[in-house]
């Protein structure tokens, strides 16, 4: 916690989890993350570009903070978890940046005759 007992602005109830095993079950995720408090929802990535990820939404922000603090870097099923606070505005910005970079790359390829 920061000074004055307030949470940092990025702290929220929704967590984004990366580096999960493709074979992890939702029950195993509920068991692991449920140790830190009541969970509202867990959504696992199933598309090719989202496999190995999940969103975990807690009922209480303090439970989410505790889970993030304790589970980021935790070895689960022989993989080190990456647990972050979900920041949709940051994700949208990064997708936008990626599209611009891809456009720039295509332009450079055309300029230099590279397929």
Backbone as XML, in Angstrom:
<?xml version="1.0"?>
<chain id="A" units="angstrom">
  <residue number="1" name="UNK">
    <atom name="N" x="0.833" y="-1.190" z="0.000"/>
    <atom name="CA" x="0.000" y="0.000" z="0.000"/>
    <atom name="C" x="0.869" y="1.241" z="0.000"/>
  </residue>
  <residue number="2" name="UNK">
    <atom name="N" x="0.355" y="2.253" z="-0.610"/>
    <atom name="CA" x="1.088" y="3.514" z="-0.625"/>
    <atom name="C" x="0.762" y="4.302" z="0.631"/>
  </residue>
  <residue number="3" name="UNK">
    <atom name="N" x="1.410" y="5.446" z="0.778"/>
    <atom name="CA" x="1.164" y="6.280" z="1.956"/>
    <atom name="C" x="-0.302" y="6.671" z="2.061"/>
  </residue>
  <residue number="4" name="UNK">
    <atom name="N" x="-0.792" y="6.826" z="3.266"/>
    <atom name="CA" x="-2.171" y="7.235" z="3.488"/>
    <atom name="C" x="-3.155" y="6.081" z="3.418"/>
  </residue>
  <residue number="5" name="UNK">
    <atom name="N" x="-2.668" y="4.840" z="3.258"/>
    <atom name="CA" x="-3.548" y="3.685" z="3.234"/>
    <atom name="C" x="-4.315" y="3.505" z="1.938"/>
  </residue>
  <residue number="6" name="UNK">
    <atom name="N" x="-3.969" y="4.275" z="0.898"/>
    <atom name="CA" x="-4.668" y="4.149" z="-0.378"/>
    <atom name="C" x="-3.922" y="3.173" z="-1.272"/>
  </residue>
  <residue number="7" name="UNK">
    <atom name="N" x="-4.676" y="2.505" z="-2.123"/>
    <atom name="CA" x="-4.078" y="1.576" z="-3.073"/>
    <atom name="C" x="-3.557" y="2.331" z="-4.283"/>
  </residue>
  <residue number="8" name="UNK">
    <atom name="N" x="-2.567" y="1.756" z="-4.948"/>
    <atom name="CA" x="-2.061" y="2.334" z="-6.187"/>
    <atom name="C" x="-3.186" y="2.356" z="-7.224"/>
  </residue>
  <residue number="9" name="UNK">
    <atom name="N" x="-3.165" y="3.292" z="-8.162"/>
    <atom name="CA" x="-4.278" y="3.428" z="-9.112"/>
    <atom name="C" x="-4.516" y="2.197" z="-9.988"/>
  </residue>
  <residue number="10" name="UNK">
    <atom name="N" x="-3.461" y="1.410" z="-10.258"/>
    <atom name="CA" x="-3.645" y="0.239" z="-11.119"/>
    <atom name="C" x="-4.285" y="-0.946" z="-10.407"/>
  </residue>
  <residue number="11" name="UNK">
    <atom name="N" x="-4.355" y="-0.909" z="-9.088"/>
    <atom name="CA" x="-4.914" y="-2.021" z="-8.319"/>
    <atom name="C" x="-6.427" y="-2.083" z="-8.544"/>
  </residue>
  <residue number="12" name="UNK">
    <atom name="N" x="-6.890" y="-3.259" z="-8.953"/>
    <atom name="CA" x="-8.321" y="-3.461" z="-9.147"/>
    <atom name="C" x="-8.667" y="-4.930" z="-8.960"/>
  </residue>
  <residue number="13" name="UNK">
    <atom name="N" x="-9.947" y="-5.252" z="-9.068"/>
    <atom name="CA" x="-10.420" y="-6.615" z="-8.780"/>
    <atom name="C" x="-10.062" y="-7.624" z="-9.864"/>
  </residue>
  <residue number="14" name="UNK">
    <atom name="N" x="-9.807" y="-7.175" z="-11.084"/>
    <atom name="CA" x="-9.541" y="-8.084" z="-12.204"/>
    <atom name="C" x="-8.039" y="-8.266" z="-12.402"/>
  </residue>
  <residue number="15" name="UNK">
    <atom name="N" x="-7.629" y="-9.530" z="-12.461"/>
    <atom name="CA" x="-6.227" y="-9.871" z="-12.701"/>
    <atom name="C" x="-6.089" y="-10.544" z="-14.058"/>
  </residue>
  <residue number="16" name="UNK">
    <atom name="N" x="-4.962" y="-10.294" z="-14.719"/>
    <atom name="CA" x="-4.626" y="-10.962" z="-15.969"/>
    <atom name="C" x="-3.476" y="-11.908" z="-15.663"/>
  </residue>
  <residue number="17" name="UNK">
    <atom name="N" x="-3.633" y="-13.180" z="-16.009"/>
    <atom name="CA" x="-2.639" y="-14.205" z="-15.688"/>
    <atom name="C" x="-2.067" y="-14.769" z="-16.982"/>
  </residue>
  <residue number="18" name="UNK">
    <atom name="N" x="-0.731" y="-14.825" z="-17.063"/>
    <atom name="CA" x="-0.051" y="-15.367" z="-18.241"/>
    <atom name="C" x="0.843" y="-16.530" z="-17.827"/>
  </residue>
  <residue number="19" name="UNK">
    <atom name="N" x="1.287" y="-17.274" z="-18.834"/>
    <atom name="CA" x="2.217" y="-18.392" z="-18.679"/>
    <atom name="C" x="1.589" y="-19.591" z="-17.974"/>
  </residue>
  <residue number="20" name="UNK">
    <atom name="N" x="0.282" y="-19.763" z="-18.159"/>
    <atom name="CA" x="-0.391" y="-20.948" z="-17.626"/>
    <atom name="C" x="-0.152" y="-22.128" z="-18.557"/>
  </residue>
  <residue number="21" name="UNK">
    <atom name="N" x="-0.176" y="-23.310" z="-17.999"/>
    <atom name="CA" x="-0.133" y="-24.517" z="-18.816"/>
    <atom name="C" x="-1.381" y="-24.567" z="-19.679"/>
  </residue>
  <residue number="22" name="UNK">
    <atom name="N" x="-1.254" y="-25.037" z="-20.909"/>
    <atom name="CA" x="-2.425" y="-25.157" z="-21.790"/>
    <atom name="C" x="-3.414" y="-26.187" z="-21.247"/>
  </residue>
  <residue number="23" name="UNK">
    <atom name="N" x="-2.942" y="-27.061" z="-20.357"/>
    <atom name="CA" x="-3.788" y="-28.138" z="-19.839"/>
    <atom name="C" x="-4.424" y="-27.831" z="-18.488"/>
  </residue>
  <residue number="24" name="UNK">
    <atom name="N" x="-4.235" y="-26.629" z="-17.961"/>
    <atom name="CA" x="-4.779" y="-26.302" z="-16.643"/>
    <atom name="C" x="-6.305" y="-26.257" z="-16.722"/>
  </residue>
  <residue number="25" name="UNK">
    <atom name="N" x="-6.966" y="-26.788" z="-15.703"/>
    <atom name="CA" x="-8.430" y="-26.790" z="-15.676"/>
    <atom name="C" x="-8.937" y="-25.584" z="-14.895"/>
  </residue>
  <residue number="26" name="UNK">
    <atom name="N" x="-10.179" y="-25.233" z="-15.133"/>
    <atom name="CA" x="-10.760" y="-24.103" z="-14.396"/>
    <atom name="C" x="-10.853" y="-24.438" z="-12.905"/>
  </residue>
  <residue number="27" name="UNK">
    <atom name="N" x="-11.063" y="-25.716" z="-12.564"/>
    <atom name="CA" x="-11.109" y="-26.115" z="-11.156"/>
    <atom name="C" x="-9.770" y="-25.863" z="-10.471"/>
  </residue>
  <residue number="28" name="UNK">
    <atom name="N" x="-8.676" y="-26.168" z="-11.177"/>
    <atom name="CA" x="-7.349" y="-25.939" z="-10.607"/>
    <atom name="C" x="-7.099" y="-24.440" z="-10.400"/>
  </residue>
  <residue number="29" name="UNK">
    <atom name="N" x="-7.571" y="-23.621" z="-11.327"/>
    <atom name="CA" x="-7.422" y="-22.170" z="-11.178"/>
    <atom name="C" x="-8.261" y="-21.658" z="-10.013"/>
  </residue>
  <residue number="30" name="UNK">
    <atom name="N" x="-9.497" y="-22.151" z="-9.891"/>
    <atom name="CA" x="-10.338" y="-21.757" z="-8.757"/>
    <atom name="C" x="-9.698" y="-22.168" z="-7.441"/>
  </residue>
  <residue number="31" name="UNK">
    <atom name="N" x="-9.101" y="-23.364" z="-7.399"/>
    <atom name="CA" x="-8.431" y="-23.824" z="-6.182"/>
    <atom name="C" x="-7.253" y="-22.920" z="-5.823"/>
  </residue>
  <residue number="32" name="UNK">
    <atom name="N" x="-6.437" y="-22.577" z="-6.810"/>
    <atom name="CA" x="-5.254" y="-21.756" z="-6.559"/>
    <atom name="C" x="-5.635" y="-20.326" z="-6.179"/>
  </residue>
  <residue number="33" name="UNK">
    <atom name="N" x="-6.437" y="-19.670" z="-7.004"/>
    <atom name="CA" x="-6.759" y="-18.261" z="-6.763"/>
    <atom name="C" x="-7.792" y="-18.092" z="-5.653"/>
  </residue>
  <residue number="34" name="UNK">
    <atom name="N" x="-8.616" y="-19.110" z="-5.422"/>
    <atom name="CA" x="-9.637" y="-19.044" z="-4.379"/>
    <atom name="C" x="-9.073" y="-19.006" z="-2.975"/>
  </residue>
  <residue number="35" name="UNK">
    <atom name="N" x="-7.797" y="-19.346" z="-2.815"/>
    <atom name="CA" x="-7.154" y="-19.291" z="-1.489"/>
    <atom name="C" x="-7.068" y="-17.861" z="-0.960"/>
  </residue>
  <residue number="36" name="UNK">
    <atom name="N" x="-7.223" y="-16.883" z="-1.864"/>
    <atom name="CA" x="-7.035" y="-15.486" z="-1.470"/>
    <atom name="C" x="-8.344" y="-14.732" z="-1.291"/>
  </residue>
  <residue number="37" name="UNK">
    <atom name="N" x="-9.475" y="-15.393" z="-1.578"/>
    <atom name="CA" x="-10.765" y="-14.746" z="-1.380"/>
    <atom name="C" x="-11.787" y="-15.201" z="-2.404"/>
  </residue>
  <residue number="38" name="UNK">
    <atom name="N" x="-13.040" y="-14.794" z="-2.217"/>
    <atom name="CA" x="-14.110" y="-15.196" z="-3.138"/>
    <atom name="C" x="-13.868" y="-14.662" z="-4.552"/>
  </residue>
  <residue number="39" name="UNK">
    <atom name="N" x="-14.075" y="-15.540" z="-5.511"/>
    <atom name="CA" x="-13.862" y="-15.204" z="-6.918"/>
    <atom name="C" x="-15.214" y="-15.026" z="-7.594"/>
  </residue>
  <residue number="40" name="UNK">
    <atom name="N" x="-15.334" y="-13.948" z="-8.349"/>
    <atom name="CA" x="-16.548" y="-13.696" z="-9.114"/>
    <atom name="C" x="-16.529" y="-14.475" z="-10.422"/>
  </residue>
  <residue number="41" name="UNK">
    <atom name="N" x="-15.365" y="-14.501" z="-11.091"/>
    <atom name="CA" x="-15.314" y="-15.129" z="-12.414"/>
    <atom name="C" x="-13.870" y="-15.448" z="-12.794"/>
  </residue>
  <residue number="42" name="UNK">
    <atom name="N" x="-13.697" y="-16.558" z="-13.518"/>
    <atom name="CA" x="-12.419" y="-16.883" z="-14.156"/>
    <atom name="C" x="-12.722" y="-17.193" z="-15.615"/>
  </residue>
  <residue number="43" name="UNK">
    <atom name="N" x="-12.000" y="-16.535" z="-16.503"/>
    <atom name="CA" x="-12.151" y="-16.779" z="-17.945"/>
    <atom name="C" x="-10.789" y="-17.155" z="-18.504"/>
  </residue>
  <residue number="44" name="UNK">
    <atom name="N" x="-10.728" y="-18.359" z="-19.080"/>
    <atom name="CA" x="-9.487" y="-18.843" z="-19.662"/>
    <atom name="C" x="-9.472" y="-18.564" z="-21.159"/>
  </residue>
  <residue number="45" name="UNK">
    <atom name="N" x="-8.267" y="-18.247" z="-21.671"/>
    <atom name="CA" x="-8.106" y="-18.064" z="-23.105"/>
    <atom name="C" x="-8.159" y="-19.406" z="-23.821"/>
  </residue>
  <residue number="46" name="UNK">
    <atom name="N" x="-8.916" y="-19.468" z="-24.914"/>
    <atom name="CA" x="-9.022" y="-20.731" z="-25.667"/>
    <atom name="C" x="-8.572" y="-20.585" z="-27.115"/>
  </residue>
  <residue number="47" name="UNK">
    <atom name="N" x="-8.521" y="-19.353" z="-27.625"/>
    <atom name="CA" x="-8.052" y="-19.128" z="-28.993"/>
    <atom name="C" x="-6.536" y="-19.331" z="-29.036"/>
  </residue>
  <residue number="48" name="UNK">
    <atom name="N" x="-6.015" y="-19.558" z="-30.228"/>
    <atom name="CA" x="-4.574" y="-19.796" z="-30.354"/>
    <atom name="C" x="-3.732" y="-18.677" z="-29.760"/>
  </residue>
  <residue number="49" name="UNK">
    <atom name="N" x="-4.181" y="-17.429" z="-29.905"/>
    <atom name="CA" x="-3.380" y="-16.318" z="-29.395"/>
    <atom name="C" x="-3.673" y="-15.976" z="-27.934"/>
  </residue>
  <residue number="50" name="UNK">
    <atom name="N" x="-4.601" y="-16.698" z="-27.289"/>
    <atom name="CA" x="-4.888" y="-16.426" z="-25.873"/>
    <atom name="C" x="-4.693" y="-17.644" z="-24.975"/>
  </residue>
  <residue number="51" name="UNK">
    <atom name="N" x="-4.298" y="-18.788" z="-25.550"/>
    <atom name="CA" x="-4.053" y="-19.975" z="-24.725"/>
    <atom name="C" x="-2.967" y="-19.671" z="-23.707"/>
  </residue>
  <residue number="52" name="UNK">
    <atom name="N" x="-3.119" y="-20.249" z="-22.525"/>
    <atom name="CA" x="-2.126" y="-20.027" z="-21.482"/>
    <atom name="C" x="-2.354" y="-18.747" z="-20.702"/>
  </residue>
  <residue number="53" name="UNK">
    <atom name="N" x="-3.519" y="-18.104" z="-20.929"/>
    <atom name="CA" x="-3.851" y="-16.880" z="-20.196"/>
    <atom name="C" x="-5.216" y="-17.052" z="-19.539"/>
  </residue>
  <residue number="54" name="UNK">
    <atom name="N" x="-5.485" y="-16.176" z="-18.574"/>
    <atom name="CA" x="-6.796" y="-16.179" z="-17.919"/>
    <atom name="C" x="-7.028" y="-14.820" z="-17.275"/>
  </residue>
  <residue number="55" name="UNK">
    <atom name="N" x="-8.294" y="-14.495" z="-17.105"/>
    <atom name="CA" x="-8.695" y="-13.346" z="-16.307"/>
    <atom name="C" x="-9.340" y="-13.885" z="-15.050"/>
  </residue>
  <residue number="56" name="UNK">
    <atom name="N" x="-8.931" y="-13.365" z="-13.908"/>
    <atom name="CA" x="-9.492" y="-13.770" z="-12.624"/>
    <atom name="C" x="-10.078" y="-12.511" z="-11.984"/>
  </residue>
  <residue number="57" name="UNK">
    <atom name="N" x="-11.383" y="-12.554" z="-11.685"/>
    <atom name="CA" x="-12.051" y="-11.391" z="-11.092"/>
    <atom name="C" x="-12.483" y="-11.754" z="-9.676"/>
  </residue>
  <residue number="58" name="UNK">
    <atom name="N" x="-11.977" y="-10.983" z="-8.720"/>
    <atom name="CA" x="-12.318" y="-11.194" z="-7.315"/>
    <atom name="C" x="-13.510" y="-10.322" z="-6.924"/>
  </residue>
  <residue number="59" name="UNK">
    <atom name="N" x="-14.185" y="-10.707" z="-5.854"/>
    <atom name="CA" x="-15.264" y="-9.902" z="-5.285"/>
    <atom name="C" x="-14.701" y="-8.638" z="-4.626"/>
  </residue>
  <residue number="60" name="UNK">
    <atom name="N" x="-13.500" y="-8.753" z="-4.037"/>
    <atom name="CA" x="-12.920" y="-7.654" z="-3.267"/>
    <atom name="C" x="-11.532" y="-7.288" z="-3.800"/>
  </residue>
  <residue number="61" name="UNK">
    <atom name="N" x="-11.278" y="-6.005" z="-3.907"/>
    <atom name="CA" x="-10.006" y="-5.519" z="-4.448"/>
    <atom name="C" x="-8.818" y="-5.933" z="-3.582"/>
  </residue>
  <residue number="62" name="UNK">
    <atom name="N" x="-8.991" y="-6.000" z="-2.279"/>
    <atom name="CA" x="-7.877" y="-6.388" z="-1.407"/>
    <atom name="C" x="-7.491" y="-7.858" z="-1.619"/>
  </residue>
  <residue number="63" name="UNK">
    <atom name="N" x="-8.480" y="-8.717" z="-1.903"/>
    <atom name="CA" x="-8.172" y="-10.116" z="-2.216"/>
    <atom name="C" x="-7.378" y="-10.204" z="-3.512"/>
  </residue>
  <residue number="64" name="UNK">
    <atom name="N" x="-7.754" y="-9.384" z="-4.502"/>
    <atom name="CA" x="-7.035" y="-9.367" z="-5.774"/>
    <atom name="C" x="-5.601" y="-8.892" z="-5.567"/>
  </residue>
  <residue number="65" name="UNK">
    <atom name="N" x="-5.420" y="-7.874" z="-4.738"/>
    <atom name="CA" x="-4.079" y="-7.358" z="-4.461"/>
    <atom name="C" x="-3.217" y="-8.425" z="-3.798"/>
  </residue>
  <residue number="66" name="UNK">
    <atom name="N" x="-3.780" y="-9.120" z="-2.826"/>
    <atom name="CA" x="-3.037" y="-10.177" z="-2.130"/>
    <atom name="C" x="-2.655" y="-11.287" z="-3.102"/>
  </residue>
  <residue number="67" name="UNK">
    <atom name="N" x="-3.611" y="-11.707" z="-3.947"/>
    <atom name="CA" x="-3.337" y="-12.765" z="-4.922"/>
    <atom name="C" x="-2.243" y="-12.335" z="-5.895"/>
  </residue>
  <residue number="68" name="UNK">
    <atom name="N" x="-2.326" y="-11.107" z="-6.376"/>
    <atom name="CA" x="-1.318" y="-10.596" z="-7.310"/>
    <atom name="C" x="0.062" y="-10.576" z="-6.645"/>
  </residue>
  <residue number="69" name="UNK">
    <atom name="N" x="0.110" y="-10.080" z="-5.435"/>
    <atom name="CA" x="1.384" y="-10.001" z="-4.707"/>
    <atom name="C" x="1.978" y="-11.392" z="-4.455"/>
  </residue>
  <residue number="70" name="UNK">
    <atom name="N" x="1.137" y="-12.351" z="-4.099"/>
    <atom name="CA" x="1.623" y="-13.682" z="-3.714"/>
    <atom name="C" x="1.867" y="-14.606" z="-4.911"/>
  </residue>
  <residue number="71" name="UNK">
    <atom name="N" x="1.073" y="-14.465" z="-5.990"/>
    <atom name="CA" x="1.147" y="-15.433" z="-7.082"/>
    <atom name="C" x="1.994" y="-14.995" z="-8.272"/>
  </residue>
  <residue number="72" name="UNK">
    <atom name="N" x="2.326" y="-13.720" z="-8.370"/>
    <atom name="CA" x="3.197" y="-13.302" z="-9.468"/>
    <atom name="C" x="4.579" y="-13.913" z="-9.242"/>
  </residue>
  <residue number="73" name="UNK">
    <atom name="N" x="5.027" y="-14.736" z="-10.188"/>
    <atom name="CA" x="6.300" y="-15.442" z="-10.045"/>
    <atom name="C" x="6.179" y="-16.788" z="-9.362"/>
  </residue>
  <residue number="74" name="UNK">
    <atom name="N" x="4.958" y="-17.169" z="-8.956"/>
    <atom name="CA" x="4.720" y="-18.439" z="-8.264"/>
    <atom name="C" x="4.851" y="-19.601" z="-9.258"/>
  </residue>
  <residue number="75" name="UNK">
    <atom name="N" x="5.532" y="-20.670" z="-8.835"/>
    <atom name="CA" x="5.689" y="-21.846" z="-9.681"/>
    <atom name="C" x="4.441" y="-22.714" z="-9.558"/>
  </residue>
  <residue number="76" name="UNK">
    <atom name="N" x="3.677" y="-22.798" z="-10.637"/>
    <atom name="CA" x="2.426" y="-23.561" z="-10.675"/>
    <atom name="C" x="2.480" y="-24.483" z="-11.880"/>
  </residue>
  <residue number="77" name="UNK">
    <atom name="N" x="2.431" y="-25.788" z="-11.632"/>
    <atom name="CA" x="2.517" y="-26.803" z="-12.675"/>
    <atom name="C" x="3.795" y="-26.631" z="-13.505"/>
  </residue>
  <residue number="78" name="UNK">
    <atom name="N" x="4.909" y="-26.416" z="-12.805"/>
    <atom name="CA" x="6.231" y="-26.259" z="-13.418"/>
    <atom name="C" x="6.345" y="-25.067" z="-14.351"/>
  </residue>
  <residue number="79" name="UNK">
    <atom name="N" x="5.530" y="-24.047" z="-14.115"/>
    <atom name="CA" x="5.596" y="-22.802" z="-14.886"/>
    <atom name="C" x="5.511" y="-21.639" z="-13.904"/>
  </residue>
  <residue number="80" name="UNK">
    <atom name="N" x="6.266" y="-20.587" z="-14.166"/>
    <atom name="CA" x="6.227" y="-19.408" z="-13.310"/>
    <atom name="C" x="5.143" y="-18.469" z="-13.815"/>
  </residue>
  <residue number="81" name="UNK">
    <atom name="N" x="4.146" y="-18.231" z="-12.970"/>
    <atom name="CA" x="3.009" y="-17.401" z="-13.363"/>
    <atom name="C" x="3.400" y="-15.931" z="-13.442"/>
  </residue>
  <residue number="82" name="UNK">
    <atom name="N" x="2.762" y="-15.241" z="-14.385"/>
    <atom name="CA" x="2.851" y="-13.786" z="-14.486"/>
    <atom name="C" x="1.446" y="-13.276" z="-14.175"/>
  </residue>
  <residue number="83" name="UNK">
    <atom name="N" x="1.305" y="-12.587" z="-13.056"/>
    <atom name="CA" x="-0.003" y="-12.096" z="-12.614"/>
    <atom name="C" x="0.054" y="-10.574" z="-12.566"/>
  </residue>
  <residue number="84" name="UNK">
    <atom name="N" x="-0.824" y="-9.943" z="-13.340"/>
    <atom name="CA" x="-0.860" y="-8.488" z="-13.463"/>
    <atom name="C" x="-2.281" y="-7.987" z="-13.237"/>
  </residue>
  <residue number="85" name="UNK">
    <atom name="N" x="-2.408" y="-6.719" z="-12.919"/>
    <atom name="CA" x="-3.739" y="-6.123" z="-12.855"/>
    <atom name="C" x="-4.210" y="-5.879" z="-14.279"/>
  </residue>
  <residue number="86" name="UNK">
    <atom name="N" x="-5.457" y="-6.219" z="-14.547"/>
    <atom name="CA" x="-6.022" y="-5.994" z="-15.884"/>
    <atom name="C" x="-6.158" y="-4.501" z="-16.120"/>
  </residue>
  <residue number="87" name="UNK">
    <atom name="N" x="-5.581" y="-4.017" z="-17.209"/>
    <atom name="CA" x="-5.645" y="-2.597" z="-17.563"/>
    <atom name="C" x="-6.100" y="-2.479" z="-19.015"/>
  </residue>
  <residue number="88" name="UNK">
    <atom name="N" x="-7.425" y="-2.467" z="-19.244"/>
    <atom name="CA" x="-7.932" y="-2.495" z="-20.618"/>
    <atom name="C" x="-7.461" y="-1.323" z="-21.469"/>
  </residue>
  <residue number="89" name="UNK">
    <atom name="N" x="-7.336" y="-0.131" z="-20.872"/>
    <atom name="CA" x="-6.909" y="1.026" z="-21.665"/>
    <atom name="C" x="-5.468" y="0.851" z="-22.143"/>
  </residue>
  <residue number="90" name="UNK">
    <atom name="N" x="-4.645" y="0.206" z="-21.341"/>
    <atom name="CA" x="-3.256" y="-0.051" z="-21.726"/>
    <atom name="C" x="-3.207" y="-1.103" z="-22.840"/>
  </residue>
  <residue number="91" name="UNK">
    <atom name="N" x="-4.070" y="-2.116" z="-22.739"/>
    <atom name="CA" x="-4.105" y="-3.158" z="-23.768"/>
    <atom name="C" x="-4.568" y="-2.586" z="-25.101"/>
  </residue>
  <residue number="92" name="UNK">
    <atom name="N" x="-5.564" y="-1.723" z="-25.080"/>
    <atom name="CA" x="-6.064" y="-1.103" z="-26.310"/>
    <atom name="C" x="-4.974" y="-0.249" z="-26.940"/>
  </residue>
  <residue number="93" name="UNK">
    <atom name="N" x="-4.248" y="0.495" z="-26.111"/>
    <atom name="CA" x="-3.158" y="1.339" z="-26.598"/>
    <atom name="C" x="-2.073" y="0.476" z="-27.230"/>
  </residue>
  <residue number="94" name="UNK">
    <atom name="N" x="-1.744" y="-0.648" z="-26.613"/>
    <atom name="CA" x="-0.692" y="-1.506" z="-27.137"/>
    <atom name="C" x="-1.113" y="-2.145" z="-28.457"/>
  </residue>
  <residue number="95" name="UNK">
    <atom name="N" x="-2.391" y="-2.511" z="-28.608"/>
    <atom name="CA" x="-2.874" y="-3.060" z="-29.883"/>
    <atom name="C" x="-2.793" y="-2.002" z="-30.974"/>
  </residue>
  <residue number="96" name="UNK">
    <atom name="N" x="-3.123" y="-0.773" z="-30.627"/>
    <atom name="CA" x="-3.051" y="0.334" z="-31.570"/>
    <atom name="C" x="-1.601" y="0.556" z="-32.007"/>
  </residue>
  <residue number="97" name="UNK">
    <atom name="N" x="-0.674" y="0.547" z="-31.047"/>
    <atom name="CA" x="0.748" y="0.707" z="-31.345"/>
    <atom name="C" x="1.246" y="-0.417" z="-32.256"/>
  </residue>
  <residue number="98" name="UNK">
    <atom name="N" x="0.796" y="-1.635" z="-31.993"/>
    <atom name="CA" x="1.202" y="-2.777" z="-32.798"/>
    <atom name="C" x="0.736" y="-2.608" z="-34.239"/>
  </residue>
  <residue number="99" name="UNK">
    <atom name="N" x="-0.499" y="-2.160" z="-34.437"/>
    <atom name="CA" x="-1.021" y="-1.950" z="-35.789"/>
    <atom name="C" x="-0.185" y="-0.898" z="-36.524"/>
  </residue>
  <residue number="100" name="UNK">
    <atom name="N" x="0.187" y="0.183" z="-35.829"/>
    <atom name="CA" x="1.011" y="1.227" z="-36.449"/>
    <atom name="C" x="2.389" y="0.685" z="-36.818"/>
  </residue>
  <residue number="101" name="UNK">
    <atom name="N" x="2.969" y="-0.119" z="-35.937"/>
    <atom name="CA" x="4.291" y="-0.679" z="-36.215"/>
    <atom name="C" x="4.240" y="-1.645" z="-37.395"/>
  </residue>
  <residue number="102" name="UNK">
    <atom name="N" x="3.169" y="-2.447" z="-37.486"/>
    <atom name="CA" x="3.034" y="-3.375" z="-38.608"/>
    <atom name="C" x="2.871" y="-2.610" z="-39.918"/>
  </residue>
  <residue number="103" name="UNK">
    <atom name="N" x="2.103" y="-1.534" z="-39.886"/>
    <atom name="CA" x="1.907" y="-0.688" z="-41.064"/>
    <atom name="C" x="3.239" y="-0.085" z="-41.505"/>
  </residue>
  <residue number="104" name="UNK">
    <atom name="N" x="4.017" y="0.400" z="-40.556"/>
    <atom name="CA" x="5.322" y="0.978" z="-40.841"/>
    <atom name="C" x="6.266" y="-0.073" z="-41.432"/>
  </residue>
  <residue number="105" name="UNK">
    <atom name="N" x="6.225" y="-1.281" z="-40.899"/>
    <atom name="CA" x="7.062" y="-2.368" z="-41.398"/>
    <atom name="C" x="6.706" y="-2.701" z="-42.837"/>
  </residue>
  <residue number="106" name="UNK">
    <atom name="N" x="5.413" y="-2.778" z="-43.142"/>
    <atom name="CA" x="4.974" y="-3.079" z="-44.507"/>
    <atom name="C" x="5.443" y="-1.991" z="-45.477"/>
  </residue>
  <residue number="107" name="UNK">
    <atom name="N" x="5.367" y="-0.759" z="-45.045"/>
    <atom name="CA" x="5.809" y="0.367" z="-45.869"/>
    <atom name="C" x="7.309" y="0.256" z="-46.173"/>
  </residue>
  <residue number="108" name="UNK">
    <atom name="N" x="8.102" y="-0.057" z="-45.126"/>
    <atom name="CA" x="9.544" y="-0.235" z="-45.318"/>
    <atom name="C" x="9.845" y="-1.410" z="-46.249"/>
  </residue>
  <residue number="109" name="UNK">
    <atom name="N" x="9.103" y="-2.486" z="-46.116"/>
    <atom name="CA" x="9.291" y="-3.645" z="-46.990"/>
    <atom name="C" x="9.052" y="-3.273" z="-48.452"/>
  </residue>
  <residue number="110" name="UNK">
    <atom name="N" x="7.978" y="-2.504" z="-48.703"/>
    <atom name="CA" x="7.671" y="-2.068" z="-50.071"/>
    <atom name="C" x="8.779" y="-1.154" z="-50.597"/>
  </residue>
  <residue number="111" name="UNK">
    <atom name="N" x="9.251" y="-0.253" z="-49.746"/>
    <atom name="CA" x="10.293" y="0.687" z="-50.137"/>
    <atom name="C" x="11.574" y="-0.034" z="-50.566"/>
  </residue>
  <residue number="112" name="UNK">
    <atom name="N" x="11.884" y="-1.114" z="-49.872"/>
    <atom name="CA" x="13.146" y="-1.823" z="-50.118"/>
    <atom name="C" x="12.965" y="-3.099" z="-50.938"/>
  </residue>
  <residue number="113" name="UNK">
    <atom name="N" x="11.745" y="-3.332" z="-51.441"/>
    <atom name="CA" x="11.492" y="-4.489" z="-52.296"/>
    <atom name="C" x="11.635" y="-5.828" z="-51.598"/>
  </residue>
  <residue number="114" name="UNK">
    <atom name="N" x="11.254" y="-5.871" z="-50.324"/>
    <atom name="CA" x="11.347" y="-7.121" z="-49.551"/>
    <atom name="C" x="9.953" y="-7.725" z="-49.444"/>
  </residue>
  <residue number="115" name="UNK">
    <atom name="N" x="9.877" y="-9.034" z="-49.695"/>
    <atom name="CA" x="8.565" y="-9.711" z="-49.593"/>
    <atom name="C" x="8.269" y="-10.127" z="-48.201"/>
  </residue>
</chain>
